[in-house]
Amino acid sequence: MENKKLKVALLHDFLLYPGGAERVLKVLSEMFPEAPIYTLLYNEEKMVGMFSGKDIRPSYLQKFPKFLKKHHQWLIPFFPVVPETFDLREYDLVISSSGAWMKGIVTKMSTTHIAYLHSPMRFVWDMNDRYVREIKQKRLSFLARFFFSYLRIWDRLAGDRPDYLIANSGYTQKRIEKYYRREATVIYPPVNNNFEFRISNFESNQNEKNSKIKSLEINSKFKIQNSKFFLVVSRLSPYKKVDVVVEAFNKLGLPLVVIGQGQQEKQLRKIAKSNVQILGWQPDEVTRQYYEKARGFIFSAEDDFGITAVEAMNFGVPVIAYRKGGALETVQEGITGEFFDAQTPEVLADGVRRFLDNEKNYDKEIIKKRGAEFGRERFEKEFREFIKQKTNLKF
């Protein structure tokens, strides 16, 4: 993999918040340390040093006014076109890490394009009706339907552009087959067994940002007093349904800690009662402490894989998960966790009560063993073997 004659480029939709997809990209960037990373938009501050020292090449959207980049959903009309503007002619292999846009890049005939798909675009295939219903003006909702139809056509055509597709789960594999009519090989993401992504040494604007991170680590109100709390680690986006978790624990009155950042953070702080702490983003060192002490982990999204649920299992923490998506491939009911069947506070609360009744039967070592099945070594081995089997590239 370190043959310098092979020119490799990595591509990722956005580098705006650190999440599961970004952790996959992090591993790929370490497998191919010389590869530049192309992306639509890059927020170095929000990424808190995750790709510090890497050659990041954002698109021309990076030059747009700051207020537009902050509300990047306003730039959606540009997103189908921008990936085609990247000049990738010099590369032998390009690997796109995509849940939406970067699989749509255009490469020359001699370049191999492997797309690692986190999901077909959720908001145009699975959630478009919800988005349209949320538009109150009928005229705008009518236009939105036409726009979503255009995006579905684009996404279907873009799904044909990569030479090979890799799905992050069997759930994603089935969605790729349904929406793109293509076969994909499943390679589960690399789950961070030991939290090796140390990002507290971020050195951009060094003094100010390092002091902020240190203050998070030592702030007494974030210290863990006991192991009686439940934990959520998630990007705070609407589809993650963290608001459902907060509402459920508001009613249950049990301690809950929420770690993550995203567009719903302010809303969650407003609705959270005193038993719920919304901590925002935390360094890996701090997040690790919460994983180690958590009583149970709540996973409320219909996600395509769900890296954080497996991270929790790596620490021996049982998972209470929504019974859909990739969680069905990782969580074993009654062994490594429990399921709940609807994304409502009431049904989730019932799932928590079932967990409490069964809590004494969970074995931390069995849970850790299950989590270890999704480690980084497996990912790297399977990814290398895939490239060797599918291409004529020599490493």
Secondary structure as the mmCIF struct_conf table of DSSP 4:
data_model
#
loop_
_struct_conf.conf_type_id
_struct_conf.id
_struct_conf.beg_label_comp_id
_struct_conf.beg_label_asym_id
_struct_conf.beg_label_seq_id
_struct_conf.end_label_comp_id
_struct_conf.end_label_asym_id
_struct_conf.end_label_seq_id
TURN_TY1_P TURN_TY1_P1 LYS A 4 LYS A 5
BEND BEND1 LEU A 6 LEU A 6
STRN STRN1 VAL A 8 LEU A 15
BEND BEND2 LEU A 16 TYR A 17
HELX_RH_AL_P HELX_RH_AL_P1 GLY A 20 MET A 31
BEND BEND3 PHE A 32 PHE A 32
TURN_TY1_P TURN_TY1_P2 PRO A 33 GLU A 34
STRN STRN2 ILE A 37 TYR A 42
TURN_TY1_P TURN_TY1_P3 GLU A 44 GLY A 53
BEND BEND4 LYS A 54 LYS A 54
STRN STRN3 ILE A 56 PRO A 58
HELX_RH_3T_P HELX_RH_3T_P1 TYR A 60 LYS A 63
BEND BEND5 PHE A 64 PHE A 64
HELX_RH_AL_P HELX_RH_AL_P2 LYS A 66 LYS A 70
TURN_TY1_P TURN_TY1_P4 HIS A 71 HIS A 71
HELX_RH_3T_P HELX_RH_3T_P2 HIS A 72 PHE A 78
TURN_TY1_P TURN_TY1_P5 PHE A 79 VAL A 81
HELX_RH_3T_P HELX_RH_3T_P3 VAL A 82 THR A 85
BEND BEND6 PHE A 86 PHE A 86
TURN_TY1_P TURN_TY1_P6 ARG A 89 GLU A 90
BEND BEND7 ASP A 92 ASP A 92
STRN STRN4 LEU A 93 SER A 98
BEND BEND8 GLY A 99 TRP A 101
HELX_RH_3T_P HELX_RH_3T_P4 MET A 102 GLY A 104
TURN_TY1_P TURN_TY1_P7 MET A 109 SER A 110
STRN STRN5 THR A 112 LEU A 117
BEND BEND9 HIS A 118 HIS A 118
BEND BEND10 PRO A 120 PRO A 120
HELX_RH_AL_P HELX_RH_AL_P3 ARG A 122 TRP A 125
TURN_TY1_P TURN_TY1_P8 ASP A 126 ASP A 126
BEND BEND11 MET A 127 MET A 127
HELX_RH_AL_P HELX_RH_AL_P4 ASN A 128 ARG A 133
TURN_TY1_P TURN_TY1_P9 GLU A 134 GLU A 134
BEND BEND12 GLN A 137 GLN A 137
HELX_RH_AL_P HELX_RH_AL_P5 LYS A 138 ALA A 158
TURN_TY1_P TURN_TY1_P10 GLY A 159 ASP A 160
BEND BEND13 ARG A 161 ASP A 163
STRN STRN6 TYR A 164 ALA A 167
BEND BEND14 ASN A 168 SER A 169
HELX_RH_AL_P HELX_RH_AL_P6 GLY A 170 TYR A 180
STRN STRN7 THR A 185 VAL A 186
BEND BEND15 ASN A 193 ASN A 194
TURN_TY1_P TURN_TY1_P11 SER A 200 ASN A 201
TURN_TY1_P TURN_TY1_P12 SER A 204 ASN A 205
HELX_RH_AL_P HELX_RH_AL_P7 GLN A 206 ILE A 218
HELX_RH_3T_P HELX_RH_3T_P5 SER A 220 PHE A 222
BEND BEND16 LYS A 223 LYS A 223
BEND BEND17 SER A 227 SER A 227
STRN STRN8 PHE A 230 VAL A 233
HELX_RH_3T_P HELX_RH_3T_P6 PRO A 238 LYS A 240
HELX_RH_AL_P HELX_RH_AL_P8 VAL A 242 LEU A 252
STRN STRN9 LEU A 256 ILE A 259
BEND BEND18 GLY A 262 GLY A 262
TURN_TY1_P TURN_TY1_P13 GLN A 263 GLN A 264
HELX_RH_AL_P HELX_RH_AL_P9 GLU A 265 ILE A 271
TURN_TY1_P TURN_TY1_P14 SER A 274 ASN A 275
STRN STRN10 VAL A 276 GLY A 280
BEND BEND19 TRP A 281 TRP A 281
HELX_RH_AL_P HELX_RH_AL_P10 ASP A 284 LYS A 293
BEND BEND20 ARG A 295 ARG A 295
STRN STRN11 GLY A 296 PHE A 299
BEND BEND21 ALA A 301 ALA A 301
BEND BEND22 ASP A 304 PHE A 305
HELX_RH_AL_P HELX_RH_AL_P11 ILE A 307 ASN A 314
TURN_TY1_P TURN_TY1_P15 PHE A 315 GLY A 316
STRN STRN12 VAL A 319 TYR A 322
BEND BEND23 ARG A 323 LYS A 324
TURN_TY1_P TURN_TY1_P16 GLY A 325 GLY A 326
HELX_RH_AL_P HELX_RH_AL_P12 ALA A 327 THR A 330
STRN STRN13 GLU A 333 GLU A 333
TURN_TY1_P TURN_TY1_P17 GLY A 334 THR A 336
STRN STRN14 GLY A 337 PHE A 340
BEND BEND24 ASP A 341 THR A 344
HELX_RH_AL_P HELX_RH_AL_P13 PRO A 345 ASN A 358
HELX_RH_3T_P HELX_RH_3T_P7 GLU A 359 ASN A 361
HELX_RH_AL_P HELX_RH_AL_P14 LYS A 364 ALA A 372
TURN_TY1_P TURN_TY1_P18 GLU A 373 PHE A 374
HELX_RH_AL_P HELX_RH_AL_P15 ARG A 376 LYS A 390
#
